Amino acid sequence: MKKLILMRHAKSDWNHPNLPDSQRPLNPRGKQDALRMGALLQREGIKIDVIFCSTAQRTRETLALLLEEYTFEGEIHFEKKLYEADLHTYLDVLAELPADVETAMLIGHNPTMASALEFFTDIFETFKTATIAYLSFDVDRWDALLENYEAELLGFWTPKES
């Protein structure tokens, strides 16, 4: 059984029109939401083994704030390819994980987050900023997701509901 957490970055700040999109920081609400979601993961008792995070400023800030409220002892990988990733990129990243990783987290962007949730679960949800989806796959190896990608949705949380 493998578990995956999909998280969209928290709300970004649009008050810097000269910044490239990849360098937009979080706004004050986004910062609070990232902290709130870290606290939610801690309360839920979800143990994450590895985190893959887009290199965009808003995803890196989301992760840093989440980790202020969530105890994490695993590996963090910042992946530029997650910035403008499609679903195949997510699958490729996951397929490379060793079998001893039980739970992985991807922090990235829409529309890929919403697409991944729908692809894995056949459930369409609006993937607002800082939303987390928690999925479970009936596989023993991550590379098995390339063929057996059907998941059960264990949890779906938005900052307002946490």
HELIX and SHEET records of a PDB file:
HELIX    1   1 ASP A   21  GLN A   23  5                                   3    
HELIX    2   2 PRO A   28  GLU A   44  1                                  17    
HELIX    3   3 GLN A   57  GLU A   69  1                                  13    
HELIX    4   4 LYS A   80  LEU A   82  5                                   3    
HELIX    5   5 LEU A   87  ALA A   95  1                                   9    
HELIX    6   6 THR A  112  THR A  121  1                                  10    
HELIX    7   7 TRP A  142  LEU A  146  5                                   5    
HELIX    8   8 PRO A  159  GLU A  161  5                                   3    
SHEET    1   A 6 GLU A  75  GLU A  79  0                                        
SHEET    2   A 6 VAL A  50  SER A  54  1                                        
SHEET    3   A 6 THR A 103  GLY A 108  1                                        
SHEET    4   A 6 LYS A   2  ARG A   8  1                                        
SHEET    5   A 6 ILE A 132  PHE A 137 -1                                        
SHEET    6   A 6 ALA A 151  TRP A 157 -1                                        
END                                                                             
